[in-house]
Amino acid sequence: MPNYYAYLRVSRDVQDVKNQLHGIHEYANDRRMTPLIQIRETASRSKTWQEREIGTLLTETAQKGDVILTSEITRIAGSPMQVFSMLEVAAKRGINIIVTKMDMPLNSGL
C-alpha cells in the first residue's frame, strides 16, 4: 500500500496553506488516496528543491510506489529546470508526483 504525501509550501510566514490543503484533500478523498501525510514548510522559491523538505521527501522518505500530491507546480519548484531535476529523481525512485489543481500526474501510471 503506497503512502500519500501532501506537500504544502508557502513563501512567507504570513501566508497560509489552507487553500492548498483543501484542494489536495478533495482530490485525495475523491480518489481514495488516504490517509495523507502532510509535509508543510515555509521556504522561498530561491532555495533549490534539494535544500527544502521536498528534497528530503524525494530522496530519503518516500519509497517506490508512494505518491506526492501538490496543489500547483509552483509549490514544488521555482523553475522548469528544478521540475525536470525532481522528476528525474522521482522516476528513478518510482515515486509519483501529482499536481492536483490540474489533475496532472507528472510521472506516474496513476
N, C-alpha and C positions, 0 to 999 in steps of 0.2 A: 504494500500500500504506500503510495507516494506521500510525502509531506507537501503541504501547500503553504507557501510563504507570501505574505502581503508586504511588499516593500513600499514604505511611505517616507518621502523626503520633502522637507521644506528648506528654504534658504536662510530664513531668519527665525529667531525665537518667537517673534510676534505673529508668525504665520501658524496656521492650524492644519492638521491632516484630516479633519472631519470629512470634508468632501471626497478626498481620495479614498478614505476608508469606506465610506458609504457606497461608493461606486464599485469598489473591489468586493465588498461583502455581497452586494446584489448580484454581481457576476458569478461569484463563487457559489452562492446559495442556489442560483438557478441551474448550476451545473454539478451540484453535489460535490464541490471541492472544499470540503470542510473536514476537520476544523482548520482554521487559518492560524498560522504562527506569524505574529506581527513583528516586523523589523522597522523601527522608527528612527529617524535621525534628522538632525539639523546640520546641513552641510552645504557649502557653496558649490555651484557648478564648476568653479575653477579647480576644485580638488579632483584628481583623477578618480576613476571608479575603484582603482586598487587601494586608494587611501581611505575609502569610505566603507561603511558597513556592507554595502552591496559587494564589495571586493571579498570580504571575509565570507559572506554567504556563498558567493560563486566559487571560490577557490578552496574553502575548507568545510563549511557547514552542510550545504546542500549535497545530496547524493544523486546518483543516476536515477532518473525517473521522477525526481522531485520537480515541482512547478513553482516558479516565481511569478507572482501577479503584481503588476504595477499599473497605475491609472493612466499614465501617459509616458511616452518615450523620454520626455524631458526630465522625468523624475529619476531615471536611472543613469543618464549620461548627459554630458554637456556638449558633445559634438558627435557628428556622424562617425568619426574615426574611433571614438570611445565605444560607440554602439557596436561597430564591427568587431572591435577587440573583445568586448564582452561576449558577443555571440559566438566568436571562435572558441573561447574558453567554455562557454555553456555547451556548445555542440560536442567538444572533445570529452566533456564530463557527463554528457547525456542529461543535462538539466534543461527543462523547458521554461521559456520566458513568454509571458502573455501580456499584451497591452490591452487592458480591459475596456477602455473607452472606445477603442476601435475594433474590439473583438478580434484582435490580431495576434495569432501565435507567431512569434518571431523565428523559432527554430524547433517546432515540435510536431509530433504526429497527432496532437490532440484535436 
